[in-house]
Every structure is written in C-alpha cells, then in structure tokens.
C-alpha cells in the first residue's frame, strides 16, 4: 500500500497530477479540491490510496488526511466506486458533504453527477453515525443558516458565470459571509467576492 508520495510536481491537471519521486513519475487521480490546494507547488507531499482491480492499479491523491478518510468512508458504501467518490469530493467541499450527510440532505448529494437517489440515501444512512462517532463532524461545527446557503449558491453561480474558479469563489464568499453576519445583500456579496477572488 502506498500511503503517501513526496517529490516534485511534474504535471498538474484538474483530474490528475504526475509526481516525480526520485526519477519515477507517479500518476495520481485527484479531486478539484486537491487540485486547487496544490496550486503551483514545486515540492509536493500528497496522501494516497492505491485502488487495485484485476486490470489496473490506480493511485488517488489527497492534499489533506481528512479528505482521504472521507474518500475511504465513501468507498465503504455499496454502489460507490473510487471515481464516484472522487466526483462527490470534486462537487462538494468537505464541509458541504458532511453537512449534507448530517442534515440528511439527499438533494445535495444527489446533485452530484452519477449519484442517484438510492445511493445518496445509502451514503447518508451509513455515514451519518460514523461521522459523529469518529469525530469527523462536530455537533457544534458551523452550519450556515438556510438564508446564507441560498445567498451563497446564488453568488457562487454568478461568480462562476463570470469565469471565477469555483474553489476560489467559495473561499471568498465564505470569508465575506463569516465577517458580515446576516446583513449583506447578494449584490454586495458578489462585488466583494470579485475583489477577493
């Protein structure tokens, strides 16, 4: 089992990296969250999971140990393979995914390409207690109010239409919402996010 790789970043694509470890290039499949956190690092340390099938050995990489743990939790669910798990992690941030599971929000999980209603329900059913038991999700962890969620979704949609990277837009929106309380309008949020993104 390859637990991590440490080396030079030889190639970076939204779906995979090639990491040069002492002259050997390892291709590692990644989520968009890992892609955005890697940025343009030359030296890289990445947590990995080696998925072995009869016809292939595929490495999956994660910038954070917590993302790897969530990936493994998703893999434990019947009907969720590594590519689906990666798609879920590319579509939803770790916080959004945990929030959807704990709040039993089937719609949010089902919004991920390739995830049907039954699979979304299975993810919630099997991971809700596990998240709480393993401390992956704290009861007090900040959950945005539904008003903020609607505002955030609309602002994110607008920023992405304007060509801003999803992760950069989300980070910008989150930090502005955290500092503004409940007093900000959609228009102000978009304007401030454009300056920060």
Secondary structure in CASP SS format (residue, H / E / C, confidence):
PFRMAT SS
TARGET T0000
AUTHOR 0000-0000-0000
METHOD secondary structure of the structure
MODEL  1
X C 1.00
X C 1.00
X C 1.00
X E 1.00
X E 1.00
X E 1.00
X E 1.00
X E 1.00
X E 1.00
X E 1.00
X E 1.00
X E 1.00
X C 1.00
X C 1.00
X C 1.00
X E 1.00
X E 1.00
X E 1.00
X E 1.00
X E 1.00
X E 1.00
X C 1.00
X C 1.00
X E 1.00
X E 1.00
X E 1.00
X E 1.00
X E 1.00
X E 1.00
X C 1.00
X C 1.00
X H 1.00
X H 1.00
X H 1.00
X H 1.00
X H 1.00
X H 1.00
X H 1.00
X C 1.00
X C 1.00
X C 1.00
X C 1.00
X E 1.00
X E 1.00
X E 1.00
X E 1.00
X E 1.00
X E 1.00
X E 1.00
X E 1.00
X E 1.00
X E 1.00
X E 1.00
X C 1.00
X C 1.00
X E 1.00
X E 1.00
X E 1.00
X E 1.00
X E 1.00
X E 1.00
X E 1.00
X C 1.00
X C 1.00
X H 1.00
X H 1.00
X H 1.00
X H 1.00
X H 1.00
X H 1.00
X H 1.00
X H 1.00
X H 1.00
X H 1.00
X H 1.00
X C 1.00
X C 1.00
X C 1.00
X C 1.00
X C 1.00
X C 1.00
X H 1.00
X H 1.00
X H 1.00
X H 1.00
X H 1.00
X H 1.00
X H 1.00
X H 1.00
X H 1.00
X H 1.00
X C 1.00
X C 1.00
X H 1.00
X H 1.00
X H 1.00
X H 1.00
X H 1.00
X H 1.00
X H 1.00
X H 1.00
X H 1.00
X C 1.00
X C 1.00
X C 1.00
X H 1.00
X H 1.00
X H 1.00
X H 1.00
X H 1.00
X C 1.00
X C 1.00
X C 1.00
X C 1.00
X C 1.00
X C 1.00
X H 1.00
X H 1.00
X H 1.00
X H 1.00
X H 1.00
X H 1.00
X H 1.00
X H 1.00
X H 1.00
X H 1.00
X H 1.00
X H 1.00
X H 1.00
X H 1.00
X H 1.00
X H 1.00
X H 1.00
X C 1.00
X C 1.00
X C 1.00
X C 1.00
X C 1.00
X C 1.00
X C 1.00
X C 1.00
X C 1.00
X C 1.00
X C 1.00
X C 1.00
X H 1.00
X H 1.00
X H 1.00
X H 1.00
X H 1.00
X H 1.00
X H 1.00
X H 1.00
X H 1.00
X H 1.00
X H 1.00
X H 1.00
X H 1.00
X H 1.00
X H 1.00
X H 1.00
X C 1.00
X C 1.00
X C 1.00
X C 1.00
X H 1.00
X H 1.00
X H 1.00
X H 1.00
X H 1.00
X H 1.00
X H 1.00
X H 1.00
X H 1.00
X H 1.00
X H 1.00
X H 1.00
X H 1.00
X H 1.00
X H 1.00
X C 1.00
X C 1.00
X C 1.00
X C 1.00
X C 1.00
X H 1.00
X H 1.00
X H 1.00
X H 1.00
X H 1.00
X H 1.00
X H 1.00
X H 1.00
X H 1.00
X H 1.00
X H 1.00
X C 1.00
END
